[in-house]
Structures are given as structure tokens and as C-alpha cells.
Amino acid sequence: MHQLIDKKNKITIYLIFLLILSTTSNKTIEHKKNYTTTVNKINVSGLSINNNLQLTNKLNDFFYKNIFIIGKKEINKIFSEYNIIEEYNIKKIYPSKLSINIKPTKIIAKISGDSGLLVGSNGKLIKAEITDRTLPYIFGEFNSLKFLEFKEKIERSKFNFTDFKSIFFYPSNRWDMLTSDNILIKLSENDLSKSLSLAHKIINDNQFQDSKLIDLRIPNHLIIK
């Protein structure tokens, strides 16, 4: 009789032990489900509502991929198609969310004619959007690399793009600028920074206040009319 009781007690202990193991195992599985590392949410911000949504849809292929293996190179391949993007930051919010904040490029000029294209500070052309800003027109065949070089020189000078009505680019790689006061500045091809500095001094010199032409094309020669 005593042996029978002990056997029953052992069976009871085994059943309790199995129940504990089963409960622990179920909790572990449930925890793993809740802590999945596959992407299930992507948030894009920084642009217009429509552009944010469009980019989010473009990133659909990243849903249910492992968040640890998604790299910037893959995302950059998609974002490179959008000229409006200046730069962006990717934040991985573990275990399963991507948060992407975009800095749009600054619109600094327009392409002349009826093309409806704007020029971003990243040197890329952007289809016209509604803007109330007064922007200078760029004439001549647009060259992104040459424009970025020119932009860098302007930013280092005392001029701003808002100081100009028109900017002319010639096949000889030379630039002219028409200021908002209708002063035409013909810049040197070889020493652009020096030309910009000299032009700014002349414009702000009272003795040349009626001048409408500053010609700096020839080295060591200055023509003012």
C-alpha cells in the first residue's frame, strides 16, 4: 500500500514538472514571436505627404526582411531616383522598425524656357513645384558638375543666389551674372573666386554706382561701363 502511494506521488510530481516545462516553452515561443527582427513598419518623413508615401511604397520590398541585414546601399539605390533628396538618415528601431528622415534639397535657381525645371543645391534638376520664391534663371546647357563648382564659389564669396536675376553658362566654361539691379558681371574663366570678390567690391563702391557692366574676362584687365 505504501509503495502504491509513493508511485502515485511520483506520477503527480512528473505531471506537475511537465506542466511547468510546457508553460515555460509556450512563453518562450510567444516571446520570440513578439521579438521578431523582421521589418514590419517603415516610417518616412521630411518631404511632402505624397512624397513620403511614395517613398514608403518604394520600400515595400524591405518588409519582412531581417532588420540586421538591411544596409544603406540598398536604400540609397532607391533614393537616388529622387532628385529632391539632399541627404537622409536611417534609424533602426529594434526589433522591427525602420525610421528614415529626409532632408530635401534647397531650390536655388530655375532653368530658362518652358521646361518647368528647378535646380537644387545638390546640383540636380527637379520638376517644378509651386514656389513663391524669386529665383534666378540659368541660361545655357546645364552641367551639374560645373554648376556645383560655381555654387561652391558663390557660397564662399559675399554674393548669394538671391542677388541675381539671371546666370549664364557658356560652352567655354565661363559664367556671366545679371544682378537684381541689372548689373551684368562677366566673370573670368580662370580665377572665378578673385573675379567674384572684385565684382562685389566694385558694386559696393559709390564711385561706380551708375555702372551697368563689369567685365573681368581678361586677366589683369578691368572694364566698367
Secondary structure, DSSP 8 states (H G I E B T S, - for coil): -HHHHHHHHHHHHHHHHHHHHHHHHHHHHHHHHHT--B--EEEEESS-HHHHHHHHHHTGGGTTSBTTT--HHHHHHHHTT-TTEEEEEEEEETTTEEEEEEEE--EEEEESSSS-EEEETTS-EEE-----S---EEES---HHHHHHHHHHHHHSS--GGGEEEEEE-TTS-EEEEETT--EEE--SS-HHHHHHHHHHHHT-GGGTT--EEE--STT--EE-
